[in-house]
Amino acid sequence: METKIMMLIMLIAVVFPLVLDRPLHKIGTQKLKALGMNRFNYEGESILTAGGLILVCSSAITGLVLIGLLLLRGAKSELLLNGLLFLTGMITMGFWGWRDDRTSDRDAKGFRGHFGVLWRERRMTSGMWKLIGGTSTAFYLSFSLSNSLWAGIVSFGLLALSPNIVNLFDLRPARALKVFWCLTAMAAALGLWTIGASTAMANWIFLIPVFMASVLMFPHDAGGKIMLGDTGSNALGFAAGFSFVIGTPISVQASMLVLFLCLQIAAEFCSFSRVIEHVGWLRRLDQWGRVTEAENKKNQTGSSGLV
């Protein structure tokens, strides 16, 4: 595909989420409020959750527009297939997260908790359904994206674990967004270094709208106005995993899979929030951009004209 056409399509991938942001945010928050999607955050404040639904809708609409443009321009079938698989996976992972956000079943935590409930009570938690649904989705997509058994196994592990990895960090405002940015920046840098700029650019066409939507969501999440919920963290986690699967060599993918496995095991035995609090640079990065509850109240008081 011509470079000018590729640049135009990438420009649309950036601009379209900007155009969609305000109307989708207005409609999305109204619908979430109507559905009673409020949950208590880490400070005990009732906050609107599942805001990731707005992010998923923005990314999906933009992605469909891009696929339409690529079809008109006679793009390679591999690029179109990657786009369709990406949108399918992100929407599906977002759906399983939405299903979990909608339930009031919050007692079981982690893999041990969900399997424990299944073993003791013979009952499927919403988290267990999410695990089964997400794993099935990852299995189907991984072997559609891979051309060998080994590559399929590695990509399956990445796509199955990455949604949960980002979800593990979604315990403080905007933390999941920052983890997503770090992972995708790492995937982009390694992709440019190993497979070249032109191939990496093509791979990122469908990831750019997600990145833009996450940037637009940041002030709402960091400001304590809305939470991503499992809907958003699962979709972002899948996008991060997908960026490694299509944009980096198998050696990098295998290394990231080992890292994800280590993080998943560690999460069963320790608190990431506690670790972040005790490491200075992690704590500063975690708190960057975040608006505290005291600042929120001060801003609200100032805007109402009270002294």
Residue pairs with C-beta under 8 A, 6 or more apart in sequence:
1 73
1 75
1 76
1 202
5 73
6 201
6 202
6 205
9 66
9 69
9 70
9 73
9 205
10 201
10 204
10 205
10 208
12 62
12 65
12 66
12 69
13 62
13 66
13 205
13 206
13 208
13 209
13 212
14 208
14 209
14 212
16 61
16 62
16 65
16 209
17 58
17 59
17 62
17 209
17 212
17 213
17 216
18 212
18 216
20 57
20 58
20 61
20 62
21 58
21 213
21 216
24 54
24 57
24 58
25 54
25 220
28 51
28 53
28 54
28 57
29 48
29 51
29 54
29 226
32 48
32 49
32 50
32 51
32 53
32 226
33 48
35 102
37 48
37 49
37 50
37 101
37 102
37 229
38 46
38 47
38 48
38 49
39 46
39 47
39 49
39 227
39 229
40 46
40 47
41 47
41 173
41 224
41 227
42 171
42 172
43 293
45 224
45 293
47 224
47 225
47 226
47 227
48 225
48 226
48 227
49 101
49 226
49 227
49 228
49 229
50 97
50 98
50 101
50 102
50 227
50 228
50 229
50 230
50 231
50 232
51 217
51 220
51 221
51 226
51 227
51 228
51 229
51 231
51 232
52 94
52 97
52 217
52 228
52 229
52 230
52 231
52 232
52 233
52 234
52 235
52 236
53 94
53 98
53 229
53 231
53 232
54 213
54 217
55 210
55 213
55 214
55 217
55 228
55 232
55 235
55 236
56 90
56 91
56 94
56 231
56 232
56 235
58 209
58 213
58 216
59 87
59 90
59 209
59 210
59 213
59 235
59 239
60 87
60 90
60 91
62 209
62 213
63 83
63 86
63 87
63 206
63 209
64 87
66 83
66 205
66 206
66 209
67 80
67 83
67 84
67 87
70 79
70 80
70 83
70 205
71 80
79 202
79 205
81 144
82 145
82 203
82 206
82 246
83 205
83 206
85 141
85 144
85 145
86 206
86 207
86 239
86 242
86 246
87 206
88 141
89 137
89 138
89 141
89 159
89 238
89 242
90 210
90 235
90 238
90 239
90 242
91 235
92 133
92 137
93 134
93 137
93 163
93 234
93 235
93 237
93 238
94 231
94 232
94 234
94 235
95 133
96 129
96 130
96 133
96 134
96 137
96 230
96 234
97 130
97 163
97 167
97 229
97 230
97 231
97 232
97 233
97 234
97 235
98 229
98 230
98 231
99 126
99 129
99 130
99 133
100 126
100 127
100 129
100 130
100 230
101 229
101 230
101 231
102 126
103 126
105 125
105 126
105 127
107 113
107 117
108 114
108 116
108 117
108 125
108 127
110 267
110 268
111 131
111 264
111 268
112 268
113 125
113 127
114 125
114 127
114 128
114 131
115 128
117 123
117 125
117 128
118 124
118 125
118 128
130 230
130 234
134 160
134 163
134 164
134 234
135 160
137 159
138 156
138 159
138 160
139 156
139 160
141 155
141 159
142 152
142 153
142 155
142 156
142 158
142 159
142 245
143 152
143 156
145 152
145 155
145 245
145 246
146 152
146 154
146 155
146 245
150 250
151 250
151 253
154 250
154 253
154 254
154 257
155 245
155 253
157 257
157 260
157 261
158 241
158 244
158 245
158 253
158 256
158 257
158 260
159 238
159 241
159 242
159 245
161 241
161 257
161 260
161 261
161 264
162 183
162 237
162 238
162 240
162 241
162 242
162 244
162 260
163 233
163 234
163 235
163 237
163 238
163 241
164 234
164 237
164 264
165 179
165 237
165 240
165 260
165 263
165 264
166 176
166 179
166 180
166 183
166 233
166 234
166 236
166 237
166 240
167 176
167 230
167 233
167 234
167 237
168 263
168 264
168 267
168 272
169 175
169 176
169 179
169 233
169 272
170 176
170 227
170 228
170 229
170 230
170 232
170 233
171 272
171 273
172 273
172 286
172 290
173 221
173 222
173 223
173 224
173 227
173 290
173 291
174 218
174 221
174 222
174 289
174 290
175 286
176 228
176 232
176 233
176 236
177 214
177 217
177 218
177 221
177 222
177 228
177 236
178 285
178 286
178 288
179 240
180 214
180 236
180 237
180 239
180 240
181 211
181 214
183 240
183 243
183 244
184 207
184 211
184 239
184 240
184 243
187 240
187 243
187 244
187 247
187 248
188 200
188 204
188 243
188 247
190 247
190 248
190 252
191 199
191 200
191 203
191 243
191 247
191 248
192 200
194 248
194 249
194 252
195 247
195 248
195 249
200 247
203 243
203 246
203 247
204 243
204 247
207 239
207 242
207 243
210 235
210 236
210 239
214 236
217 226
217 228
217 232
218 289
219 289
220 226
221 227
221 228
222 289
222 290
222 291
223 291
223 296
224 290
224 291
224 292
224 293
224 296
228 236
244 252
244 253
244 256
245 253
248 256
266 272
275 282
276 282
276 283
276 286
277 283
291 299
